[in-house]
Structure formats: structure tokens, C-alpha cells
Amino acid sequence: MKNKNLVALLRSAVIAGNILFVLWGTFNAVKEHFSGTLPEKVSFFGLICLLALNSYFILSAPKEKTKI
């Protein structure tokens, strides 16, 4: 029972961290008027895609088969 609660808490923390990181990066981009170089823009877009994919995989994983 404890492990299931811990896994649920960690899942929520990871997804919240992903969302906060994307919001923080977007806030900085807006603050700088999207004036980054091309490699910076491409890497930020890639990072957003990886974090979204990470969140998707965490949400779609079967909850009862997760083991620690």
C-alpha cells in the first residue's frame, strides 16, 4: 500500500515538474521577446517535446504493474 502511494506521489511530482519547467522556459522566452539564436530555439522546442513525451508515457503506464 505504501509503495502505491509513493509511486502516485512521484508520478504527480514528475508531471508537475515537467509543466513548471516548460512554463519557466516559456516565461523566459517571452521576457526576452523570443530573441534567441536558432540553436537555442530548436533545443527549447526539442526539450518541450521530450518533456511532453515523458509526461505522456508516465500517464499512460499501467498503474497496477509499476514496481519499485
C-alpha positions as CSV (number, residue, x, y, z in Angstrom):
1,M,0.0,0.0,0.0
2,K,2.8,2.4,0.9
3,N,4.6,1.8,-2.5
4,K,1.5,2.6,-4.4
5,N,1.1,5.9,-2.6
6,L,4.7,6.7,-3.2
7,V,4.5,5.9,-6.9
8,A,1.4,8.0,-7.3
9,L,3.1,10.9,-5.5
10,L,6.3,10.6,-7.6
11,R,4.2,10.5,-10.8
12,S,2.4,13.6,-9.8
13,A,5.7,15.3,-8.9
14,V,7.3,14.4,-12.2
15,I,4.4,15.7,-14.2
16,A,4.2,18.9,-12.1
17,G,8.0,19.4,-12.6
18,N,7.7,19.0,-16.3
19,I,4.9,21.5,-16.5
20,L,6.7,24.0,-14.3
21,F,9.9,23.7,-16.4
22,V,8.1,24.3,-19.6
23,L,6.3,27.3,-18.1
24,W,9.5,28.7,-16.7
25,G,11.2,28.4,-20.1
26,T,8.3,29.9,-21.9
27,F,8.2,32.8,-19.5
28,N,11.9,33.5,-20.1
29,A,11.3,33.3,-23.9
30,V,8.5,35.8,-23.7
31,K,10.6,38.0,-21.4
32,E,13.4,38.1,-24.0
33,H,10.9,38.6,-26.8
34,F,11.8,35.2,-28.4
35,S,15.2,36.7,-29.4
36,G,17.3,33.5,-29.1
37,T,19.6,32.1,-31.7
38,L,18.4,29.3,-33.9
39,P,20.1,26.5,-31.9
40,E,18.5,27.9,-28.7
41,K,15.1,27.9,-30.3
42,V,15.5,24.4,-31.7
43,S,16.8,23.0,-28.4
44,F,14.0,24.6,-26.4
45,F,11.4,23.1,-28.8
46,G,13.1,19.7,-28.6
47,L,13.1,19.9,-24.8
48,I,9.4,20.7,-24.7
49,C,8.7,17.7,-26.9
50,L,10.8,15.4,-24.7
51,L,9.1,16.6,-21.5
52,A,5.6,16.2,-23.1
53,L,6.6,12.7,-24.3
54,N,7.8,11.9,-20.8
55,S,4.6,13.1,-19.2
56,Y,2.6,11.1,-21.8
57,F,4.5,7.9,-21.0
58,I,4.1,8.4,-17.3
59,L,0.4,9.0,-17.6
60,S,-0.2,6.0,-20.0
61,A,1.8,3.5,-18.0
62,P,-0.3,0.8,-16.3
63,K,-0.7,1.8,-12.6
64,E,-1.0,-1.6,-11.1
65,K,2.1,-3.1,-12.7
66,T,4.5,-0.4,-11.6
67,K,7.2,-1.9,-9.3
68,I,9.9,-0.3,-7.2
